[in-house]
Amino acid sequence: MNRSEGDYSRFGSRVQLKLGIRLQDYKPDQMIRRLRTLGEKHKCTSFADLAAKMDRDSGVLGEFLDHFTINVTELYRNPELFQHFIKIPCCPNSARTASVAPSKPGVRDIDEAQHRV
């Protein structure tokens, strides 16, 4: 997959507009490597091609979300998952802490955690 700085920058803008995810907050070399791997898997020739494929195919979009994230951040992006997690019996105090977000410096609750990612 070809990579130009402008192509990746435009891709990042499209992702932010569509998903609210700021790719520039991630390490660029690692992000570009992961996205190139995903693009090559789907026979994309550029980031623009990958973005178009994500627009057309929800499966590719879902794979994108899974591919570039670190699993822990899913708790911040998906409040339903966090609510499910706190109900697991291995967390004996979870019933009392159901409104507490995963620990992140300066974050008071799950709603604020979502806006901080």
C-alpha beads as a LAMMPS data file, in Angstrom:
LAMMPS data file: protein, C-alpha beads

117 atoms
116 bonds

1 atom types
1 bond types

-500.0 500.0 xlo xhi
-500.0 500.0 ylo yhi
-500.0 500.0 zlo zhi

Masses

1 110.0

Atoms # bond

1 1 1 0.000 0.000 0.000
2 1 1 1.429 3.366 -0.996
3 1 1 1.917 5.913 1.709
4 1 1 2.187 9.635 1.288
5 1 1 2.035 12.084 4.181
6 1 1 -0.949 13.848 2.630
7 1 1 -2.811 10.579 1.982
8 1 1 -2.428 9.507 5.622
9 1 1 -3.373 12.989 6.860
10 1 1 -6.572 13.011 4.759
11 1 1 -7.354 9.485 5.996
12 1 1 -6.948 10.692 9.590
13 1 1 -9.313 13.593 8.942
14 1 1 -11.945 11.237 7.485
15 1 1 -11.617 8.884 10.472
16 1 1 -11.999 11.759 12.917
17 1 1 -15.039 13.124 11.082
18 1 1 -16.743 9.731 10.799
19 1 1 -15.730 8.099 14.097
20 1 1 -14.473 10.886 16.343
21 1 1 -11.105 9.128 16.678
22 1 1 -8.010 11.309 16.413
23 1 1 -5.316 9.192 14.779
24 1 1 -2.782 11.923 15.468
25 1 1 -3.027 11.002 19.161
26 1 1 -1.421 7.639 18.376
27 1 1 2.219 6.930 17.543
28 1 1 2.365 7.588 13.793
29 1 1 4.878 4.890 12.804
30 1 1 2.975 2.180 14.663
31 1 1 -0.402 3.427 13.378
32 1 1 0.783 3.593 9.777
33 1 1 2.269 0.101 10.013
34 1 1 -0.980 -1.345 11.395
35 1 1 -3.129 0.436 8.846
36 1 1 -0.889 -0.573 5.945
37 1 1 -1.209 -4.197 7.057
38 1 1 -4.998 -3.849 7.169
39 1 1 -5.063 -2.091 3.802
40 1 1 -2.880 -4.722 2.163
41 1 1 -5.112 -7.457 3.547
42 1 1 -8.050 -5.827 1.767
43 1 1 -6.043 -5.116 -1.403
44 1 1 -6.107 -1.343 -0.930
45 1 1 -3.529 0.682 -2.822
46 1 1 -3.699 3.816 -0.639
47 1 1 -5.190 5.209 2.544
48 1 1 -7.875 6.850 0.393
49 1 1 -8.758 3.404 -0.949
50 1 1 -8.916 2.000 2.593
51 1 1 -11.176 4.869 3.714
52 1 1 -13.530 4.240 0.788
53 1 1 -13.635 0.537 1.596
54 1 1 -14.435 1.338 5.248
55 1 1 -17.300 3.572 4.068
56 1 1 -18.756 0.783 1.906
57 1 1 -18.171 -2.231 4.131
58 1 1 -19.077 -2.236 7.833
59 1 1 -17.004 -5.395 8.277
60 1 1 -13.858 -3.564 7.164
61 1 1 -14.805 -0.653 9.415
62 1 1 -15.191 -3.018 12.385
63 1 1 -11.893 -4.658 11.556
64 1 1 -10.278 -1.214 11.432
65 1 1 -11.554 -0.430 14.928
66 1 1 -10.266 -3.740 16.255
67 1 1 -7.002 -3.587 14.335
68 1 1 -5.606 -0.288 15.495
69 1 1 -6.747 -0.174 19.101
70 1 1 -5.176 -1.652 22.158
71 1 1 -7.751 -3.807 23.948
72 1 1 -7.736 -1.733 27.143
73 1 1 -8.925 1.368 25.291
74 1 1 -12.103 -0.499 24.357
75 1 1 -13.307 0.169 27.914
76 1 1 -13.069 3.907 27.255
77 1 1 -14.706 3.739 23.813
78 1 1 -17.480 1.323 24.742
79 1 1 -19.406 2.122 27.943
80 1 1 -21.597 -0.977 27.510
81 1 1 -18.492 -3.159 27.681
82 1 1 -17.382 -1.377 30.851
83 1 1 -20.818 -1.889 32.422
84 1 1 -20.590 -5.586 31.542
85 1 1 -17.057 -5.800 32.960
86 1 1 -17.986 -4.376 36.370
87 1 1 -20.649 -7.067 36.824
88 1 1 -18.143 -9.924 36.594
89 1 1 -18.072 -11.846 39.929
90 1 1 -14.274 -11.660 40.165
91 1 1 -14.683 -7.986 41.016
92 1 1 -16.199 -8.206 44.531
93 1 1 -16.632 -4.462 44.932
94 1 1 -18.041 -3.891 41.471
95 1 1 -21.633 -3.380 42.654
96 1 1 -20.533 -0.408 44.752
97 1 1 -18.325 1.093 42.060
98 1 1 -20.655 0.776 39.075
99 1 1 -20.497 4.506 38.333
100 1 1 -16.704 4.712 38.521
101 1 1 -14.794 4.781 35.254
102 1 1 -11.588 2.873 34.601
103 1 1 -8.739 4.683 36.303
104 1 1 -7.194 7.349 34.151
105 1 1 -5.551 10.438 35.639
106 1 1 -8.040 13.268 35.943
107 1 1 -11.080 11.234 34.825
108 1 1 -14.055 11.181 37.158
109 1 1 -16.607 9.019 35.347
110 1 1 -17.220 6.871 32.266
111 1 1 -18.743 9.761 30.292
112 1 1 -15.670 11.891 30.868
113 1 1 -13.403 8.933 30.041
114 1 1 -15.065 8.582 26.638
115 1 1 -14.382 12.220 25.831
116 1 1 -10.745 11.962 26.920
117 1 1 -9.662 9.140 24.582

Bonds

1 1 1 2
2 1 2 3
3 1 3 4
4 1 4 5
5 1 5 6
6 1 6 7
7 1 7 8
8 1 8 9
9 1 9 10
10 1 10 11
11 1 11 12
12 1 12 13
13 1 13 14
14 1 14 15
15 1 15 16
16 1 16 17
17 1 17 18
18 1 18 19
19 1 19 20
20 1 20 21
21 1 21 22
22 1 22 23
23 1 23 24
24 1 24 25
25 1 25 26
26 1 26 27
27 1 27 28
28 1 28 29
29 1 29 30
30 1 30 31
31 1 31 32
32 1 32 33
33 1 33 34
34 1 34 35
35 1 35 36
36 1 36 37
37 1 37 38
38 1 38 39
39 1 39 40
40 1 40 41
41 1 41 42
42 1 42 43
43 1 43 44
44 1 44 45
45 1 45 46
46 1 46 47
47 1 47 48
48 1 48 49
49 1 49 50
50 1 50 51
51 1 51 52
52 1 52 53
53 1 53 54
54 1 54 55
55 1 55 56
56 1 56 57
57 1 57 58
58 1 58 59
59 1 59 60
60 1 60 61
61 1 61 62
62 1 62 63
63 1 63 64
64 1 64 65
65 1 65 66
66 1 66 67
67 1 67 68
68 1 68 69
69 1 69 70
70 1 70 71
71 1 71 72
72 1 72 73
73 1 73 74
74 1 74 75
75 1 75 76
76 1 76 77
77 1 77 78
78 1 78 79
79 1 79 80
80 1 80 81
81 1 81 82
82 1 82 83
83 1 83 84
84 1 84 85
85 1 85 86
86 1 86 87
87 1 87 88
88 1 88 89
89 1 89 90
90 1 90 91
91 1 91 92
92 1 92 93
93 1 93 94
94 1 94 95
95 1 95 96
96 1 96 97
97 1 97 98
98 1 98 99
99 1 99 100
100 1 100 101
101 1 101 102
102 1 102 103
103 1 103 104
104 1 104 105
105 1 105 106
106 1 106 107
107 1 107 108
108 1 108 109
109 1 109 110
110 1 110 111
111 1 111 112
112 1 112 113
113 1 113 114
114 1 114 115
115 1 115 116
116 1 116 117
